Amino acid sequence: MKKSLWLLAFLISSFVFAQDYGPGNVIPDYGKTFTVESPEFKTNTSGELKAVIDVDRSFDPSQPNKLIETAARYLNMHEKAGVDPKNMKIALVLHGNAVFDIMKDEFYTEKYPEVKKNPNLPLIDALTNKGVQVILCGQSAAHHKVTREKADENAHFALSAMTALVQLQNDDYRLIKF
């Protein structure tokens, strides 16, 4: 009996929670968020939010990189909370195996033959259309032989991820690292 009640409570709470999980207005195809009713820690909706997201890769190559999708979630949830998207500045710094996530389809599928096309490119295109900077670690790119020819035009090469992270933080971007 106790197990049945617990299962029923879980299913009801999951259903209620699932109702307020959905797409955002800024990047509707990516970055679903939950609505948080009356948070005690208030979101500052009048200032500028500048974030740099440190992106590596340890996910299924047939799926978009979850850390890249964090930028879409960040834009969507803050816009829902009342922050003007013009007041959000985001940079992604890709390093390590994440450098493959910016490769054009034909080069991505050489790296991952089981995948038909790079699942990150539509997401990266949507993000850059909203002003998100995509910065590629030049050291990781060179190590993995990801050249400008192989990289999507939305990628901007930096000397290194460390260089980009320090310079962006010097420009008042706040580091988000997972």
N, C-alpha and C positions, 0 to 999 in steps of 0.2 A: 504494500500500500504506500509506504513512504517513498519507494523508488518511483512509483507511478505519479505521485504528487510532484516530486522533484522534476521528473521528465516533463510534466505538463507545465510547470512554472518556467522551466528552461525554454520550452517551445514558445510559450506566450511571450517571454521577454525577448527571445530572438526575433519573433515576428514584429514586436513593437520597435525594437532597435532597427530592424531591417527597413522599416517604413521611412525612417529619416536618414537613410544612407542613399546617396545618389550623386548624379553628375553636378558639376558646377557650371557657371555661366561663362567663365573665361576660357577654359579648355574643356568643353563638354564631353569629348570622347575619352578623356583620361582624367585621373585624379579625383575619383569619387571621394566624398567626405561624409561624415556624420554631422548632423546638426546638434549642437550643444546648447540646450536651453538655459538661459540665465546663468552663465558662468560667473563665479565669484571673482576670478582674476579677469579683469576687463581688458579687451583688446583696444589698443590705442588706434583709433580710426582716423586721426587727423595728421599723424606724422608719416614720415617716409620709412618703409621697411626695406632694408637692404640685406640680402642673404646670399651667401656663397655656399653651395652644396658640394661636398667632397664625394666624388662618385668613383667607385670601383665596381667590379663585376664578380658575382659568384652565383648567378642565377641561370635558369634554363635559357639557352640562346634562341629558342623559338618564341620567347616572350619578351616584351619590352623590359628593359632594366628598371627594376622597382625604384632604384635611387634616382634615376632620371625622372620617373613619374612623380617623385616627391615634389618636384618643381610645379607640376600641374596641380597637385593637391594643395600646395602652399598658396598658389594663386586663387584657386577655387574657394578654399575655406575662408581666406581673408576677405575676398570680395563678398562672400555671403555674410560675413561679420560686419560689413560696412566700410571696408578699406577700399578706396578708389584704386583700381588697377594701375593707374598712372603713378601712384605713390609706392609701387612695389618694384624693386630692382632686384633681379635674380641672376646669378651666374652659376653655371655648372662647371666644375673642374673635373675632367675625366682623366684617369690615370690607370696604370696596371692593365688588366684585361678589359677594362671599360673602353679602351681606345678602339677596340673592334666594333663597338656599338655605334660608331660614327661613320663606319665604312659604307661606301656605295654597295648596292645589292650584289653586283657581280663579284666583288671582293669578299663580302660577308659570306656568301654561299661557298666560296672557295675554302674559307676558314671552317665553316659549319655546313658541310655538304647535305646534312639531313634537313636543313632549313631552306625554304624556297626564296625568301627575301628577308632583308633586315627589318625586324619588327620595330626597331627604334626610330627609323627615319620619319614616319608620319608623326610620331610624338615630338621628335626634335623639331620638325618643321612647324608644328602647331605652337611649340614653345617659342621658337625664334620669331615667329610672326607676332608674338605678344611681347617682344623685346628681351627675352631671356638670352643671355650670352652663353655660348657653348665653347669652352676653352679646353684644348687638348694638351696634355703633358707632352712636350716635345721629346723628353727623355724616354718615356714609355712608348711613344709612337716610333721612335727610332729603333728601340730595342725589339719591338714587335713588327718592324718593317711596314708600318702604316704611314704611307707618304701622302703628300697633298693630293696627288693624283687619285689615290684610293679613298680619300676622305670626302665626305659630303661637304658641299660648299658652305654649310652653316658652321663648320668647325673653324676655330681660330687657334692656331698653334702658339703655344707659349714656350719659353725656354724650358720650363719644368712646371709640374704641378705645385711644387713648393714655392716657386717664384710667383705664380698666379695667386695662390692662396695668401701669401704675405702681402702682395701689392693690393689685392682686393680688401683685405682686412685693414690695411693702411688707409684705404678710401672709405672706411666705416662700414664695410660689409661685415655681417656677423656670420661666423662659421657654423654650419649645420653638418655634423658628422655622425654617421651611424656605425 
